[in-house]
């Protein structure tokens, strides 16, 4: 089983496991820009590549208000309701 590293300060690490991967993707993929500089450029390119490779999948874009705090609960809820998958990206 792979080791998953979490950059948060966990005095007692939380045990996590990988989610099983589906055979094929369908529905919607959410792309979350955490609002770091140039993150939008990375997300633009990622959206373009995903659209080329997965023409039947809807790509939805989201942005956090700031990279210094976790995404607001209402944004997390919206992403969970609208997407089967989410990719969180950052850049500098």
C-alpha positions as CSV (number, residue, x, y, z in Angstrom):
1,X,0.0,0.0,0.0
2,X,1.4,3.4,-0.9
3,X,2.3,6.0,1.7
4,X,0.1,9.2,1.5
5,X,1.8,12.2,2.9
6,X,-0.3,15.0,4.3
7,X,1.4,18.4,4.7
8,X,-0.9,19.5,7.6
9,X,0.3,19.3,11.2
10,X,-1.0,15.9,12.3
11,X,0.4,14.9,15.6
12,X,-1.3,11.6,15.2
13,X,-1.3,10.7,11.5
14,X,-4.7,9.8,10.0
15,X,-4.7,6.4,8.2
16,X,-6.0,6.8,4.7
17,X,-6.4,4.5,1.7
18,X,-6.6,5.1,-2.0
19,X,-10.1,5.2,-3.5
20,X,-10.6,2.4,-6.1
21,X,-10.1,3.7,-9.6
22,X,-13.0,3.4,-12.1
23,X,-12.6,1.6,-15.5
24,X,-13.7,4.7,-17.4
25,X,-14.6,8.3,-16.5
26,X,-18.0,9.8,-17.1
27,X,-20.0,12.7,-15.7
28,X,-18.1,15.8,-14.5
29,X,-14.6,16.5,-13.4
30,X,-14.0,19.5,-11.2
31,X,-10.8,21.5,-11.4
32,X,-10.1,23.5,-8.3
33,X,-7.8,26.5,-8.5
34,X,-6.5,27.2,-5.0
35,X,-5.7,30.8,-6.1
36,X,-1.9,30.7,-6.0
37,X,-0.1,32.8,-8.6
38,X,-0.2,31.2,-12.1
39,X,-2.5,28.4,-10.9
40,X,-5.0,29.5,-13.5
41,X,-2.4,28.9,-16.3
42,X,-1.9,25.3,-15.0
43,X,-5.7,24.8,-14.7
44,X,-6.2,26.2,-18.3
45,X,-3.7,23.7,-19.7
46,X,-5.1,20.8,-17.7
47,X,-8.6,21.6,-18.8
48,X,-7.5,21.7,-22.4
49,X,-5.7,18.3,-22.1
50,X,-8.6,16.7,-20.3
51,X,-11.1,17.9,-23.0
52,X,-8.9,16.4,-25.7
53,X,-8.6,13.0,-24.0
54,X,-12.1,12.8,-22.5
55,X,-14.5,14.4,-24.9
56,X,-17.6,12.9,-23.2
57,X,-16.7,14.3,-19.8
58,X,-17.9,17.7,-18.5
59,X,-15.1,19.9,-17.0
60,X,-16.2,22.3,-14.3
61,X,-13.9,25.0,-12.8
62,X,-13.8,26.3,-9.3
63,X,-11.6,28.7,-7.3
64,X,-10.9,29.1,-3.7
65,X,-11.0,32.7,-2.4
66,X,-7.4,32.4,-1.1
67,X,-4.7,29.7,-0.9
68,X,-4.0,30.5,2.7
69,X,-7.2,28.8,4.0
70,X,-9.2,25.6,3.3
71,X,-11.9,25.9,0.7
72,X,-15.2,27.2,2.3
73,X,-17.7,24.6,3.2
74,X,-20.3,25.8,0.7
75,X,-17.7,25.5,-2.1
76,X,-16.7,21.9,-1.0
77,X,-20.3,21.0,-0.9
78,X,-21.0,22.4,-4.4
79,X,-18.0,20.5,-5.8
80,X,-19.1,17.2,-4.2
81,X,-22.7,17.6,-5.5
82,X,-21.7,18.5,-9.1
83,X,-18.6,16.4,-9.7
84,X,-17.6,12.7,-9.5
85,X,-13.9,13.6,-9.5
86,X,-11.9,16.7,-8.5
87,X,-8.4,17.8,-9.3
88,X,-6.9,20.4,-7.0
89,X,-4.0,22.3,-8.6
90,X,-1.6,24.9,-7.5
91,X,1.4,26.7,-9.1
92,X,3.9,29.5,-8.4
